Amino acid sequence: MHDVAALAGVSIKTVSNVVNGYQFIRPATRAKVEVAIGELGYRVNITARNLRQGRTGMIGLAVPELSLPYFAELADSVISAADAVGLTVLIEQTGAVRQRELEVLSGQRRHLTDGLIFSPLDLGEQDKSSFDVDFPMVLLGERIFGGPADHVTMNNVDASRAATEHLIDLGRRRIALIGTHPGETMGSAALRERGYRQALEGAAIEFDPALLGDAGLWHRSTGAEAMTRLLDSGVELDAVFGLNDAMALGAMHVLHDRRIDVPGQVAVIGFDDIDEASYSSPPLTSVVPGREEIAQMAVKLLVDQIAAGGARRPPIEIVAQYTIAVRGSTAPQPR
C-alpha cells in the first residue's frame, strides 16, 4: 500500500479508501490509484486486514451428513453465498449425534471462525438454552423454533400439503407416506406428515395408518425398505409421497423392480428437488423448498451479526418460499 501511494502521489489513507470502496473520492484521484494498483499488481492482504479487525474471514457450517444429497447441495449453496461476500466456509459433519452437535456450539474450533450456520438434527426444543451463545449464529432446519438465535427454515407443512394435494388432483386416493417418524412432534418428518394429513382431510379422504412407511435416516436404502414393507403388507396404494427425494428415489427403484408402472399405477413425489431428481427414470416430481434462498439469507443474517460486533437484537426467523417441480413421475394419465 505504501508503494501504491508513492506511485500515485497520494496518501496511504487515500489508497485504503479506494480499495475499500469509500465513495467520497474524486474520480481523478481514484483513477490514479487504480492505475498504480494495476501497474504494481497490488492485492489486499486479507489475512492482515482480518487480524486488525479481529476476524478470521471464515464461517462455520455444521450439518448432519454430507452423504445426504440435500445437505451436500445446501453446503454448495452456502459456499457460493459466502464467497460472494468474501468469506470462506469451514464445514463440520455432526452425524446427527447429540454430543457432536453440542461440541459444535462449545468446541475449540469456534475460534477458527467468525460465526456459525448450524443445522441440528438431534438437539431439539428442550435444548433451547444451548443456543444462547456469545458468537454470531444462524440456525437452519426444523428442530428449534422461537429460540434465541436467528433461524432460516422451509415451509414444511404447507409444502407437504401442496405436494399431497398435487397427487389428489391427479385422482390418487391411496397415498403412501414414506419416511415417517412415529412419536415425533417436532422436526421435518412430523411437520411434513402434518401437511399430508391436512391435505387428506381437506379432500375428505380418510387417513389410513397402514399407508405410513416408517424410516429412520432418510436415505435411498430406507426409502426402498419402507416401500418393500408396504408392498409386502398388501396395502392398496396408487401414489407415494417420499418425505425427501432420496427416499422417493429408493421407493421408485422398488416399484420398478416389482414391475409396477410409474406413474401409470403409482405416482411418486419427493421433497427437496435435489439434482438427481431431474435425471431419474421417470424424472421425479419434487417440492422445491427454496434451498438457494435459505443459503443466501443464512449467510446474510450471519454477516449482519458479525458486522454488529456482538450487539444483541431480537432473533429473526425467515421461512423460505416453496414451489413444486412437476415431472414425469406424476404425469397425468389418459382417461
CORTATA-V987684 format. One record per residue. N is the residue number from 1. RES is the residue in one letter. SS is DSSP state (H for helix, E for strand, - for the rest). OMEGA is omega in degrees with one decimal (999 if undefined). Layout:
n=<N	N>
res=<RES	RES>
ss=<SS	SS>
omega=<OMEGA	OMEGA>
This chain:
n=<1	2	3	4	5	6	7	8	9	10	11	12	13	14	15	16	17	18	19	20	21	22	23	24	25	26	27	28	29	30	31	32	33	34	35	36	37	38	39	40	41	42	43	44	45	46	47	48	49	50	51	52	53	54	55	56	57	58	59	60	61	62	63	64	65	66	67	68	69	70	71	72	73	74	75	76	77	78	79	80	81	82	83	84	85	86	87	88	89	90	91	92	93	94	95	96	97	98	99	100	101	102	103	104	105	106	107	108	109	110	111	112	113	114	115	116	117	118	119	120	121	122	123	124	125	126	127	128	129	130	131	132	133	134	135	136	137	138	139	140	141	142	143	144	145	146	147	148	149	150	151	152	153	154	155	156	157	158	159	160	161	162	163	164	165	166	167	168	169	170	171	172	173	174	175	176	177	178	179	180	181	182	183	184	185	186	187	188	189	190	191	192	193	194	195	196	197	198	199	200	201	202	203	204	205	206	207	208	209	210	211	212	213	214	215	216	217	218	219	220	221	222	223	224	225	226	227	228	229	230	231	232	233	234	235	236	237	238	239	240	241	242	243	244	245	246	247	248	249	250	251	252	253	254	255	256	257	258	259	260	261	262	263	264	265	266	267	268	269	270	271	272	273	274	275	276	277	278	279	280	281	282	283	284	285	286	287	288	289	290	291	292	293	294	295	296	297	298	299	300	301	302	303	304	305	306	307	308	309	310	311	312	313	314	315	316	317	318	319	320	321	322	323	324	325	326	327	328	329	330	331	332	333	334	335>
res=<M	H	D	V	A	A	L	A	G	V	S	I	K	T	V	S	N	V	V	N	G	Y	Q	F	I	R	P	A	T	R	A	K	V	E	V	A	I	G	E	L	G	Y	R	V	N	I	T	A	R	N	L	R	Q	G	R	T	G	M	I	G	L	A	V	P	E	L	S	L	P	Y	F	A	E	L	A	D	S	V	I	S	A	A	D	A	V	G	L	T	V	L	I	E	Q	T	G	A	V	R	Q	R	E	L	E	V	L	S	G	Q	R	R	H	L	T	D	G	L	I	F	S	P	L	D	L	G	E	Q	D	K	S	S	F	D	V	D	F	P	M	V	L	L	G	E	R	I	F	G	G	P	A	D	H	V	T	M	N	N	V	D	A	S	R	A	A	T	E	H	L	I	D	L	G	R	R	R	I	A	L	I	G	T	H	P	G	E	T	M	G	S	A	A	L	R	E	R	G	Y	R	Q	A	L	E	G	A	A	I	E	F	D	P	A	L	L	G	D	A	G	L	W	H	R	S	T	G	A	E	A	M	T	R	L	L	D	S	G	V	E	L	D	A	V	F	G	L	N	D	A	M	A	L	G	A	M	H	V	L	H	D	R	R	I	D	V	P	G	Q	V	A	V	I	G	F	D	D	I	D	E	A	S	Y	S	S	P	P	L	T	S	V	V	P	G	R	E	E	I	A	Q	M	A	V	K	L	L	V	D	Q	I	A	A	G	G	A	R	R	P	P	I	E	I	V	A	Q	Y	T	I	A	V	R	G	S	T	A	P	Q	P	R>
ss=<-	H	H	H	H	H	H	H	-	-	-	H	H	H	H	H	H	H	H	-	-	-	-	-	-	-	H	H	H	H	H	H	H	H	H	H	H	H	H	H	-	-	-	-	-	H	H	H	H	H	H	H	H	-	-	-	-	E	E	E	E	E	E	-	-	-	-	-	H	H	H	H	H	H	H	H	H	H	H	H	H	H	H	-	-	-	-	E	E	E	E	E	E	-	-	-	-	H	H	H	H	H	H	H	H	H	-	H	H	H	H	H	-	-	E	E	E	E	-	-	-	-	-	-	H	H	H	H	H	H	H	-	-	-	-	E	E	E	E	E	-	-	-	-	-	-	-	-	-	E	E	E	E	E	-	H	H	H	H	H	H	H	H	H	H	H	H	H	H	-	-	-	-	-	E	E	E	E	E	E	-	-	-	-	-	-	-	H	H	H	H	H	H	H	H	H	H	H	H	H	H	H	-	-	-	-	-	-	H	H	H	E	E	E	-	-	-	-	-	H	H	H	H	H	H	H	H	H	H	H	H	H	H	-	-	-	-	-	E	E	E	E	-	-	H	H	H	H	H	H	H	H	H	H	H	H	H	-	-	-	-	-	-	-	-	-	E	E	E	E	E	-	-	-	H	H	H	H	H	-	-	-	-	-	E	E	E	E	-	-	H	H	H	H	H	H	H	H	H	H	H	H	H	H	H	H	H	-	-	-	-	-	-	-	-	-	E	E	E	E	-	-	E	E	E	-	-	H	H	H	-	-	-	-	->
omega=<175.0	-178.7	178.4	-180.0	-179.4	-178.5	-178.0	-178.7	179.3	178.1	176.6	178.5	179.1	177.2	178.8	179.3	-179.8	-176.0	179.5	172.6	178.8	-169.3	-173.8	176.8	178.1	-178.2	-179.0	178.6	178.9	-179.5	179.0	-179.7	-178.9	176.1	179.4	177.6	179.6	-178.9	-175.7	-178.7	-176.2	173.1	178.7	175.6	-175.1	-178.7	-179.4	180.0	179.6	178.4	179.3	-178.2	-177.5	-178.0	179.8	-175.0	179.0	172.6	178.5	171.9	-180.0	-178.6	-177.6	-179.9	-178.6	176.1	173.1	-174.2	-178.8	-176.7	175.5	-179.8	174.9	178.8	178.3	179.7	178.2	178.9	179.5	-179.7	178.9	179.8	-179.2	178.7	172.8	-179.8	175.0	-176.3	173.4	-173.1	173.3	179.0	-174.0	-176.3	-176.9	178.7	-173.8	-176.6	179.5	176.2	176.0	179.1	176.2	-177.3	-173.3	-174.4	-176.6	-177.7	-177.7	-178.6	179.6	-173.7	179.0	-178.6	-172.3	166.4	-166.7	175.1	-179.7	178.4	179.3	175.7	-176.5	-175.0	-178.1	-177.1	-174.5	-177.2	-180.0	-177.2	175.3	-171.2	-177.3	175.5	-178.9	-179.5	173.3	177.8	172.8	172.0	-168.3	-178.5	-175.8	173.4	178.4	-179.8	-175.6	-176.5	172.7	-173.2	175.2	-175.7	178.9	-177.3	-172.9	-174.7	-177.1	-179.3	179.6	174.7	179.4	178.5	179.0	178.1	176.9	178.7	178.9	179.1	176.7	-179.8	-179.4	-177.7	-179.3	-170.7	176.9	178.6	-173.5	178.4	-176.6	177.5	-177.7	177.8	179.9	179.1	178.8	-176.5	-175.0	-176.7	-178.7	-177.6	-179.4	174.1	178.5	178.7	177.1	-179.4	178.3	179.8	178.2	-179.8	-179.6	179.8	-179.8	175.7	-177.6	176.7	179.6	-178.8	178.7	-179.7	178.5	177.1	-177.7	176.9	176.1	174.7	-172.0	179.2	175.5	-177.2	-179.8	174.5	178.3	-179.7	179.3	178.7	178.9	179.5	-179.8	-180.0	-179.9	179.5	179.9	-179.4	178.8	177.1	177.4	176.2	178.2	171.3	175.1	-174.8	160.4	-175.3	-179.0	179.0	177.6	178.2	175.6	178.3	-178.9	176.4	179.6	178.3	176.9	-179.4	-179.9	-179.1	175.9	-172.6	173.3	10.0	-173.9	179.3	-177.1	174.6	-176.3	174.9	178.3	-177.0	175.6	-178.5	173.7	-175.3	-177.0	-177.3	-178.3	-172.4	174.5	-179.9	-6.6	176.6	-171.5	168.8	-174.6	171.0	175.9	-168.1	-180.0	-176.8	-179.8	178.0	179.2	-178.8	-177.4	-179.4	178.1	179.1	-179.9	-179.9	180.0	178.5	178.2	178.1	179.6	-179.2	-179.0	174.8	176.9	177.5	-176.5	174.7	177.0	-179.7	-179.6	174.8	-178.9	177.8	-177.4	178.2	-179.5	169.1	174.9	176.2	-176.4	-179.0	-170.6	-175.2	174.1	-179.1	177.2	-178.8	178.3	179.4	999>
